[in-house]
Amino acid sequence: MELNDRIAVVTGGARGIGLALAEAFLAEGARAVAIADLVQADVDAAVAQLGDRATGFVVDVSDRTAVAGLVAQVEDQLGPIDLMVSNAGIGAGTGVDTTDEVWDRIWKVNVLAHVYAAEAVLPSMLARGQGYLLSTASAAGLLTQIGDLPYSATKHAAVAVAEWLAITYGTQGITVSCLCPQGVRTDLIAHALGHTSVETVVAQGLIEPSDVAESVIAGLRAEQFLILPHPEVAEYYLRRATDTDRWLGGMARLQARILGALEDAPPAPG
């Protein structure tokens, strides 16, 4: 897919990866980009930064009706959507003791939001015989996320949703890609760091949102399903599939290193 003269929607588009994607789409000549996010001030700031081809919408992607309303508004104001980017996502940082309330919220944002986006935009795309769905999952959706059971489970589910959409609608003119980055310098990962000893273990290999956007542009152009800004993730994914026991042992050792770094870290200020 070439972005020139296309209309795109990016949920979670006011910051981090979403904002970088919007910037890249506009740089590639997109006719219009709709930015959807939770906080009005963030949306306004993003639109001001992106310029007059950007339009902002305040939307909670965990609300099925709100997502349908977003798509209807965009189609009414800007025209048919060529590229629907379901990018919003959250973490929990919890394990088996996660409350039902946290499970419900993260399931809706990290999984059902992709379903809601597809449900809302597919009728128009199918009627035209063309359209592109891009969902942001995570390398955690192919591997795992140490210290965050809900994030791991929901990102695996997000990959499964994208796979199903590709299989079900790929013969009807709909192209599907699933973005699975590893460590990216965003607010989400910044909250998980903070001590030098932890960063030494965890933050190696962090890339910038702009690097992710560059990979996405290449992935959209090639119309490939898995977009991996960290190429090494493909090798890890292969190891997981071909020698699962060895892979699990390696992940357990990595977890031990991270936990050891946390124990050695000085108390957080304040």
N, C-alpha and C positions, 0 to 999 in steps of 0.2 A: 504494500500500500504506500502510495505517495501522499504526503500531507497537503500538497499545494491545493488551495481552494476547497479544502475539506472543512466540515463542521465537527468539532469534537466536544465532548463533555468529560470533565475530570472531577470525580468526587474525591474528597480529601485534598482538594486542589489548592488550598490557600497556603500550604507550607510544605517543606521537605520535598519528597519525591514528586508529589502531585504538582507543586508549583514549578519544579524543574521540568516536568513533562510539558506543562502548559507553555512555558517559555520556549522549549524546543519545538513544539508544534507550530507556534507562531513564527519562529525563525525559519521553519521549513515552508512557510507560506500558507498556513491554515487561514481560511476565510474568517473563522470565528472560533473562539474557545469559551465554553461555559464553565465557570469555576463554581463548584458546590462544596460548601463546608458548613460546620456547625455554628461558628461565631461570626456575627455580622462585621465586627471590626477587622477580623482576619481576612474575610472575604473582600471588604472594601480596600484594604491595604494591598492585597494581591492584584485586584483589578487596576488599581492606580499604578502599580509597578508594571503590569503587563501592557497597558495601553488600551486604545479604543476598540481593538478587535476582541477584547475580553469582556465578558458579562458575568456578574456574580449572582449567586443564589444561596440563600441560607436553607440548608436541608439536613435533616437527621436521616442518614441512610438506613437506620434500623427500622424506619417507619415505611411500610410498603406503600401506603397512600401518598406519602411525601415524595418517594422516589418516582412514582407514576406521575405525580404533579410536576416534578422537575422536568421529566421528559416531555410532557405536554406543553409546558411553558417554553422550553427551548425550541421545540418544533414550531410553535406558534410564532415566536419572536425572531428566531434565527433561520429556521428551515430544517429539513430532514437531517437527522444525525448520521454522520458517516462513521464515526468512531466513538464508542462508549467505553470510557475508562473507569472501571470500578476499582478505585484505589484506596479508599478510606480503610483504616485498620487500627486496632488498639491491642495493647498487651495487658496482662494481668499480674505477672510475676508471682504466681501462686501455684500450689500443687494440688494434692488430693483433697486438701481441706478447703478448696475454693467454694464459696457460698453459691447457692442457687442463683442469687441476684447477679453475681459476677458472671457466672456461666451463661445466663440468659442474655446479658448485654453483649458479651464478646461473641457469642454464637450469632446473634443478629447482625452485628457490625462486620465480623470477619467472614461470615458464610452467607447468611440470608441476604445481605445487601447485594451480593453478586447475583443471586437468584432474582431479586426484585428488579435490578437494573436490566437483566436480560428479558424478564417478563415485560417490562415497560417498553423497551426499545425494539424488540424483535418483530412485532406486527408490522411496523413501518418498513423495517429492513427487508423482511420476507416479501412484502408486497412489491418492493423495488427489485428484489432478487440480488441484493448486495448489502453488505454491512460488516463492521468489524467490532468485535468485543475483545477488550483487553482487561484482564483482572490482575491486580497486584496480590500475589500470595506472599511467599517468602521462601528462602532456602530451607527454612524450618518446615515448610510443607513437603519437602522432598526428603529431609533428614530429621531433625528435631530441634527443639529450643531448650537448652539447659536452664533449669530453674523456672520454667513457665509451662505447666501442663495445658492450660486452656489455649494458650497461643499455639502450641505445637499441634493440638488436636484440631483446632479450627483452621489453621493454615493447611494441614493435610486435607481437610474437607474442602477448602477453597480450590485446591488443585483438582480434586475430584469433580467439583462442579464445572470447572473449565474444561476438563477432559470430556465430560458428558455433553456439554454444549457443542464442543468440536465434533464429536461423533454424531450427534443428533442433527445438527444443522449445517455441517460442512458441505454436504452435497446440495444445499439450497442457497448457495451464494454467501453464506456467513463464514467469515474467518475468525478464528479464536486464538488468542495468545495468552499465556500465563507468565507473568513477570515474577521471578524468584531470586531476588537479590539476597546476599548474605549481610555483612555489616555495612551500614550506610550511616554517615554522620547526619542524623536527624534528631529531633527532640525525643523520639521514642527511645533511641539507644543512649542518648545523653543521660537520661534518667537512670540508666542501668550502670553507668560508669561513675567516676568521681574520684577514685583513688589511683595513684600512679601504679601501684602494684597490681591492681586489677586490670588497668588499661594495658599493661605489658602483656598480659595473657589474652585478654579479650579483644582489644582494639586493633591488633595487627590485621592488616588487610582491609581496614575501613576505607571506603571510597566515598566520594561526594555525590549528592543528588544529581549533579550535572553529568557525572559519569554514567549513572543509571539511565538518564535521559538519552544519552548518546547511544547506549546499547539498545534502548527501546526503538529509537529511530531506525537503527540497522535491522532489528528484529521485525519491525512492521514492514520494512521494505522487502525483507526476505519472506515475510508471512510465515515465520516459524512459530511453532506452538510454545515451546519453552524458551523464554528469554532469560539468559543467565549472565548478568553483569560481572559476576565472579566465575570465570571459566572453570576454576577448580571444583566448583560444586558438581559439575557433571561427573568428575572422577569419584568424588565422595558418594554420589548417588549410585554409581556403578558398583563401588565397593559394598555399599549397603545391600544391593540386590544380589551380588554374587557370593559374598561371605558375611552374612548378617551377624553371626556370632563374633567374628573378629571386629566388625564395625562397632558393635555394641560395647565391646571391651575398650576400644579406643575412645569412644565417647565417654565412658565411665572414667577413664584416666584424665580426659580433658576436664570433666566436671570436678574431679579431685583437685586439679591444678587451680581451677577458678575458686573453689571453696577455700583452698589454702591461701590464695592471694587475699581473699576477703578477710580471713582470720588474722593475717599479718598486717592488714591495712590499719592506719591510725583512725581514731574516731572522726566522723564527719564533723566539720565546724558547726557550732551552734547547737 
